[in-house]
Amino acid sequence: MAKMKIYGTPTSPPTRVARIAAMEFGHDAELCQMAWRVTPDELYKLNPAGRVPALEHDGNTIYDSRVIWLYLERLGDSRPSESVRSLSGPYCWREANAATLCYELLMTGMVIRGMEEKPPITEHPYLARCAERRLVLLRAIDDMASQGWLVEPATFGLADAVMICATDALVGREIINIYDYPHLEGIRMRYQTRKSIAETLGEYYPDQKGGVPAH
C-alpha cells in the first residue's frame, strides 16, 4: 500500500489539523509541501478548490481537514489512543459547534492576512468585519472553555486540535495576546507536550505570508 500523504505547508493551520489527525489515529503520513503561491496549477489538479490540505491514501483523495479527520477516524487500521474523542460520540453536537467556531476563527485570520498584504485592501469593509468576528469568536470559544475543556474533560478531539492550530498561528504572528483568553490558554498548556501537537508546530513570525513553503 502506498504511503499516506498530506499536501500543504507546515505553517498552514488546516494542514496541521490533518497532520495531527494522522498522528492521533496512528498513521505515519508524509507531509508533501504544496503552496498555492508556488504551484497553483498542481494544487488545482489535486483539489479543485485550490486549497490545502489534501490527503492521498489508498487511491482516495480527501479534501478539508475536518473531512480528513473523519476519514481517518473511520479507517479500519486506525489505532487512536483512548483519550481521542469520536466525532459521533455522545458530545458530537458540542464538538461540531466548537469545531465550527474554531474553523471560523481560522478563516478570519486568512482573510485579514490576505487583505493586509501589498497592495493592502485596508478600506474594504469586510476587513473590519473579519477583525470584529475574530474578537467575538475568541471570546465565545474562551467562554465555551470556561469549565476547563471545550467538549469533554480528559479527552482530545477535532475541536481542541483546530483551536490550538488557530491560536498558535495568531500568537506566533503576534496578532493576539493569548492571556486575554485564559480558558483557551489553559487548554493549550495542557496539550502543548502532546506528541501530535508538539511535533507539528510550525514556525510563525509577524507579517508572515500564507501559501509559502518552508525552506
C-alpha positions in Angstrom: 0.0 0.0 0.0 1.3 3.5 -0.9 2.4 5.7 1.9 -0.3 8.1 3.2 0.5 11.7 2.0 -0.8 15.1 3.3 -0.3 18.1 1.0 0.2 21.5 2.4 2.7 23.6 4.3 4.0 23.4 7.9 2.5 26.8 8.8 -0.9 26.1 7.4 -3.2 25.6 10.4 -5.7 23.4 8.4 -2.8 21.3 7.2 -1.6 21.0 10.7 -5.0 19.7 11.8 -4.8 17.0 9.2 -1.3 16.0 10.3 -2.4 15.9 14.0 -5.3 13.7 12.9 -2.9 11.3 11.2 -0.8 11.0 14.3 -3.7 10.7 16.7 -5.1 7.8 14.7 -1.8 6.0 14.5 -0.7 6.8 10.9 2.7 7.8 9.6 1.7 10.4 7.0 4.3 12.1 4.8 4.0 15.9 4.5 4.3 16.9 0.8 4.8 20.6 0.6 2.5 22.3 -1.7 1.6 26.0 -1.7 -0.8 28.0 -3.8 1.7 30.8 -4.3 4.2 28.5 -5.7 2.4 25.6 -7.5 -1.2 26.8 -8.1 -1.8 24.6 -11.2 -0.6 21.5 -9.4 -2.8 22.4 -6.4 -5.9 22.7 -8.6 -5.2 19.3 -10.1 -5.1 17.8 -6.6 -8.0 19.8 -5.2 -10.3 21.8 -7.5 -11.0 24.2 -4.6 -7.3 25.2 -4.8 -6.8 24.8 -1.1 -4.7 22.7 1.3 -4.7 20.3 3.0 -5.5 17.3 0.8 -4.8 13.7 1.8 -4.0 10.9 -0.6 -4.4 7.3 0.7 -5.2 4.0 -0.9 -6.5 5.6 -4.2 -8.6 8.2 -2.4 -8.0 12.0 -2.3 -9.7 13.7 0.6 -10.2 17.5 0.9 -10.6 19.6 4.0 -9.1 18.9 7.4 -12.5 18.2 9.1 -13.3 15.5 6.5 -9.8 14.1 6.7 -10.2 13.7 10.5 -13.5 11.8 9.9 -11.9 9.7 7.1 -9.0 8.7 9.4 -11.4 8.0 12.3 -13.3 5.5 10.2 -10.3 3.7 8.6 -10.2 0.1 9.6 -6.5 0.2 10.5 -6.6 3.4 12.6 -5.5 2.9 16.2 -6.5 6.0 18.2 -5.5 6.4 21.8 -8.2 6.0 24.5 -8.3 9.8 25.0 -9.3 10.6 21.4 -13.0 11.5 21.1 -15.1 10.1 18.3 -16.9 12.7 16.1 -20.0 10.5 16.6 -19.7 10.3 20.3 -22.2 11.5 23.0 -20.9 15.0 22.7 -21.0 15.1 18.9 -23.1 18.3 18.6 -21.0 20.2 21.1 -17.9 19.0 19.2 -19.5 20.2 15.9 -20.3 23.7 17.3 -16.9 24.1 18.9 -15.1 22.9 15.8 -17.2 25.3 13.6 -16.3 28.3 15.7 -12.6 27.4 15.7 -12.6 26.9 11.9 -14.3 30.3 11.5 -11.5 31.7 13.7 -9.0 30.2 11.2 -10.9 31.8 8.3 -11.0 35.3 9.7 -7.2 35.2 10.1 -6.7 34.1 6.5 -9.0 36.8 5.1 -7.3 39.6 7.2 -3.8 38.5 6.2 -4.7 38.4 2.6 -6.3 41.8 2.6 -3.4 43.4 4.5 -0.7 42.2 2.1 0.6 44.6 -0.5 -1.2 46.2 -2.1 -3.4 46.3 1.0 -7.2 46.4 0.8 -7.4 48.3 4.1 -10.6 50.2 3.2 -12.7 47.2 2.4 -15.5 46.9 4.9 -15.0 43.1 5.1 -11.6 43.6 6.7 -13.1 45.4 9.7 -15.9 42.8 9.8 -13.4 39.9 10.0 -11.4 41.6 12.7 -14.6 42.1 14.7 -15.6 38.4 14.1 -12.2 37.3 15.3 -12.6 39.0 18.6 -16.2 37.7 19.0 -15.1 34.2 18.1 -12.2 34.2 20.6 -14.5 35.4 23.4 -17.1 32.8 22.5 -14.7 29.9 22.3 -13.0 31.1 25.5 -16.4 31.1 27.2 -17.1 27.6 25.9 -13.9 26.5 27.6 -14.8 28.1 31.0 -15.1 24.8 32.7 -11.6 23.8 31.6 -12.4 21.9 28.4 -14.1 22.6 25.0 -16.1 19.4 24.6 -15.5 16.8 27.3 -12.9 16.6 30.1 -9.9 14.3 29.9 -10.3 13.8 26.1 -8.8 15.3 22.9 -10.6 15.8 19.6 -11.1 17.8 16.5 -12.3 21.0 18.3 -9.2 21.0 20.5 -6.9 20.5 17.6 -8.4 23.3 15.5 -8.4 25.7 18.4 -4.8 25.0 19.1 -3.7 25.3 15.5 -5.7 28.6 15.0 -4.4 30.2 18.2 -0.8 29.0 17.7 -0.7 30.9 14.4 -2.3 34.0 15.9 0.1 34.0 18.9 3.2 33.2 16.8 2.4 36.1 14.4 1.9 38.4 17.4 -1.7 39.1 16.5 -3.3 38.3 19.8 -2.3 38.1 23.5 -3.5 34.7 24.4 -3.6 35.7 28.1 -6.7 37.7 27.2 -8.3 34.3 26.8 -7.3 32.4 29.9 -9.5 29.4 29.5 -8.1 28.7 26.0 -4.6 29.2 27.3 -5.3 26.6 30.0 -6.3 24.0 27.3 -3.3 25.0 25.2 -0.9 24.4 28.1 -2.5 21.1 28.9 -1.8 19.8 25.4 1.4 21.6 24.4 3.5 18.5 25.1 1.1 16.0 23.4 3.1 14.3 20.7 0.8 15.3 17.8 0.8 19.0 18.9 4.5 19.3 19.7 5.8 17.6 16.5 3.5 19.5 14.1 4.1 23.1 15.4 5.2 25.3 12.6 7.4 28.4 12.8 5.4 31.6 12.9 6.5 35.2 12.9 5.0 38.7 12.4 3.9 39.7 8.8 4.2 36.0 7.7 2.7 35.3 4.3 0.4 32.4 3.7 0.9 29.8 1.0 4.7 29.9 1.2 6.5 26.6 1.7 9.2 26.2 4.4 12.8 26.3 3.3 
